[in-house]
Structures are given as C-alpha cells and as structure tokens.
Amino acid sequence: MDRMKCTIVDTSSSPYAKLKPVPLSAVKLKDVFWAPRIKTLREVTLLVEYEHLEKTGRIENFRRVARGDKNIEWRIADDSDVYKWFEALAYTLAYEYDEKLGEIADSVAKDIVSAQDKDGYLFTYYAFNKEARWRDLTRMHELYCAGHFFQAAIAYYRATGSRLMLDAAVRLADHIASIFGPGKREGVPGHPEIEMALVELYRTTGSKKYLDLAKFFIDERGKGLVGGSVYLIDHKPFRELDEIVGHAVRSLYLNCGATDVYLETGETSLFETLLRLWYNMVEKRMYVTGGVGSRHEGEAFGEDYELPDTRAYCETCAAVANIMWNWRMLMATAEAKYTDILELALYNAALAGISLDGRYFFYVNPLADRGKHRREEWFGCACCPPNIARLLATVPGYFYSTSDKGVWVHLYAENTANIELENTSITINQYTKYPWEGEVELEVEPSKEKEFSIFVRIPGWCSEAEVFLNGKPLETKPVPGTYLEVHKTWRRGDRLKLYLDMPVVLVASHPWVLNHACRVAIKRGPIVYCFEQVDNRGFDVWDLIVPRDAKLEAFYTPELLGGVVVVKGRGYATDSSEWGNELYKGISEVKYSLKEVEFTAIPYYAWANREPGPMIVWVKCPLIS
C-alpha cells in the first residue's frame, strides 16, 4: 500500500490557515529524549494497550456484533478507546512501518468495519437496539465515538492508503448527516469531539456537507438540547462564551472543532470567542504544568485562580486536548504564544500521564501528593491510556510547518526533516540536547539554491537568546515569545545556531491562588520540577523552604530516570512533627526549628516512577523581603 502524507491536522488547503503542516513521516527523531519514547510506544505501549483492549472485551465487542452475538460487554465510550489506540497505531505506522503492528492494524480494521450496520450506523452498544439510537445525546457517546472513528479512519488511510475504514467513516458520516442538520433533527453531542473530526473528514474527502454538519453542531450549542448545563457547555451559544468552563476535555475538544471550522470559514465571531477562552484559561485557570481542570467534580475547570494542588484533577486527556487546541491556534495565527503553551503541556502535564517504561498511566495528575497516587495499568473508563499514546505517536508532526514565506521551526530535538517547499526539497538536520541544553544548531540543505525564510521560535521562557548564521551573529535581536525570521537565499551547508539561555528560575503565582501564597515552583527551560521524597532523605519535602535567593544548579544525571537534568540547592526544612496531634495552635506557641538541608528536584513528568513517597511542586518561600 502507498503511504500518503500523514498529517495530524491537514490545513494544507484551509483558506484561513497561516501555516501548513509537515507530514510527521517527514521528521525522524534522533534525540535522547523523544526518540526513545517513540521506540517505547511502538515496542511496548501499543502492544500493552492492545492486550487490555482485548482482555476487557472492547475489540471483541465489534466481533460480537458482526456475528450477531448480543452479549455486549460495554462501558461508556468503550468504542472510542479502540479508535484512539488505533489512531496511535496508524500514526506509528506512518512514522516507521512495522510489520507486526501493520498486521494488527489490518486485522482490527476489519473487525471494526464488520460491525457496521447496512445504513452506516456504528456503535456497538446499540447495534441490536435501533429504537434507542440517537435518543440520549446528553449521556450516550454515539457522536463522540463517531468522531474518534473518523479520526482513526483518516489516520489509517493517510498512513497506509487503505480506504477500508475511510469508506466506513463516510457511510457513518452520511448516516449522521441524514438525521441531523438544518431542517432535520436538532441535537448536539453531550461530549464534543465529532466537530473537529467532521472538519478533517471534509478536508480528506472534499465533501462540504461534513463541514456544514460540524458548524451545525457548534451552532446548536446553548439551546438546552443537552440539558443547558455549564458542565456540558450548553448554557450559552458558543459565540457568547466569555470564560472557559465545564468538563475540561469536552470544553477543549469543542474549541478544537470551532478552531477547525474557523480555519475553513474565517468567521471572525468564532475566532473572537476562541481568543477570549484562551486568555481566560492561560491567565487564570491553567496550572504551571500546562494542566487544566481543577475539579474532581465534573472533571471540570474551576473559577478564576482556583488551582488546588493535592486535589488537582488535571486529567491526562485534558492535557492532550490542550496541546491539540494550541496546535490549531498556531496553524491559524503563526503566533509563538500558542507554541509556548503546547510545549509546556507536552513536556509536563501530558508526559506525566505515562510511566517511563510505557506500561502505566495516570488519569489524574496532582501537583502534590503524600505517596498514595500511583499510575495504573488500565482503567474502567480508559480514555487516557490510548489518548496519551496517540499524542506520542504524533509528536514528530509538531516540529515543523510551512507557509508561503518559508519553513517554521516550532520545537527542538535532534532530528532530520525532509520538507517540501514550492517544488524544492529542503533537508534540515537539527543538532541539540534540548530540553536539557539550550544550544540548537540547524543545518539547512536545499536541493537547489532557494530564497525563503526560516522562522525559528524563541521560547517565551527564554529571557536571553542569541542567533548566529554561518558563525556570525544576526543584527536582529531575538525577542522571547516570538518567531525570528531569517530570510536569505539558502545554500547547502548553511547553518543557523541558537543559544537559548536556560537558567533555573523560581516561579511565583498570582496572589489570588490562595494555596500558593508564599510558595514557589522551579522551572528550567520548558521543564517544570517537583520534589520527591526518594531524592530528599532526612526531611519531609512538604516541610521544605527554598530561599528566594537560593543558589540553584542544574546537573545532567544520565543514570537517573532515563537521563534527566536535576536541580540542586540548599534551603531549610521545618519539623512538622513538633505539632504532634494538634491541628491548631496560638501563634505565640508556634516555635519552628529550622535545619539547613540540601535538596534535589526532578522533572515533574518523571515522578512516581520509583518508590512511593510525598511529592510537591509548590514549596514554601519567604517572598516578602
């Protein structure tokens, strides 16, 4: 089968997109950070998840439907778990074909399609109950699962050229379009997802009715068709939303769909809403890790500055959705602020969702813990494991884009990329030890001399940066949080070199985040740090005080946690055992004794991979001098 250009979100012909994707198969990662994770995904995670999907009956449900067996073993959204895993599998095949995984994909694709009804309907739970179909959009996940099926089918088609699942996706989409739409049945999905999938189906097939249906589902929101609740983002029409609310994953998936519709229609009112929601999230409702969703109740966004640590929900799926939305906003605007958030969530909130060995998963990602929260092999509601898998499978596709002006470099890691730009092949070899070091070198090799621009991202976290072209400093001073344009006639062997200052910094939060009062977190480059008890013997990490003028040093430790940069310093620890069983004391009775201690912080994504113990991100610091 001929492989196609396998892109995450194909905005190549979208009229309102400023950037166009580079196929993920065009980028080969060779670094010490991402390349091993892609290898573990291929050799461990996808196979482990496949075993769980088989063991729990999720794949078998499709076979049961095909043979007329009505004993469906079902939990809410089970079909979507298979689809997300399959999407990850397809993207992995596009990146580097593996015969064993290819055989599994072909077999499961046939199983899925075999369960489709003659009228195009595909949802295993209602396979034998036609009267119940499309009757409970608030709670049932028919449209949600359909969306994930579309995305899996498109990825499989682009990765392998097979139309087996794509043709089935078209049949299902046509079935849905025959029921819902203007002049037909009113309705919106209780769990948004289908909106962005329909737009991608439109981009793949060219059939405008899928774009129209995506727009219809967004336009119908706020009419009370799924209860009118804030939780379901049904309390207001989408264009009237002024704060990001509700179930975090639902909210962000809805924003992804609305951004995709904007990229095709250019409707300014949609984009104005998206900007309001983005600023509200980033400025008032997002964790320092890029995680979102502060409440266990409803897996939801909280109020402004409601960002608890120990009871943070920060669902792994919400981190994945945050990356997906910011990628779309980047495609729409070419603005680095979206890449900054994408990178933040990628290296911290999302990556924490999977263990270093690729076998265990977090559903919830707190920022402080007493040693009880551990990753699990699987979940009854297993949305997060396949979601983090499909994110990892698409990582190579986030590094580069193109535009009419040239090539855009979004993320940094050692890789080789083969990029097509206006009938010219351009190879970019990237050399770096990012995210552990801030030195990045780009070797540019066009197939022929060509005049164009290379836009290199100067991360927002970087206070000082230098850029050199063929050994000479550029006259233009790099500005953090922007893309620096380097325009010239490029020749083979031209080199761009970036020096991104990467000091260890203490970060404070807005004073209205009450549980962070007089506390700081540690960041270095894109990485957020935490303190784990296993690295800090002799005191409880919850008792740690880091002076605001502490001398913090970074050390690369290749033998620790797969190779990480740790941060070391000296501070103080109180002795909370002095309180005994007392919960409150008069201030005159409180006499803390301080002892000087040496502390070690590790990247937040790597916590809970060793022995259990307390963990904390935000530690005490005397901020008032």
HURA-V819960 format. One record per helix or strand of 3 or more residues. SS is the DSSP state (alpha for helix, beta for strand). FROM is the first residue (numbers start at 1). LEN is the number of residues. If there is no record, write none. Layout:
((SS & FROM & LEN) (SS & FROM & LEN))
This chain:
((alpha & 24 & 3) (beta & 27 & 3) (alpha & 34 & 22) (alpha & 58 & 10) (alpha & 78 & 18) (alpha & 99 & 16) (alpha & 124 & 3) (alpha & 130 & 3) (alpha & 142 & 19) (alpha & 164 & 16) (alpha & 194 & 12) (alpha & 208 & 12) (alpha & 238 & 3) (alpha & 248 & 18) (alpha & 268 & 17) (alpha & 297 & 3) (alpha & 316 & 18) (alpha & 336 & 18) (alpha & 383 & 16) (beta & 400 & 3) (beta & 406 & 4) (beta & 415 & 7) (beta & 424 & 9) (beta & 439 & 8) (beta & 450 & 9) (beta & 465 & 5) (beta & 482 & 9) (beta & 494 & 7) (beta & 504 & 4) (alpha & 514 & 3) (beta & 519 & 6) (beta & 527 & 6) (alpha & 533 & 3) (alpha & 541 & 3) (beta & 553 & 5) (beta & 564 & 10) (alpha & 576 & 4) (alpha & 587 & 3) (beta & 595 & 9) (alpha & 604 & 3))
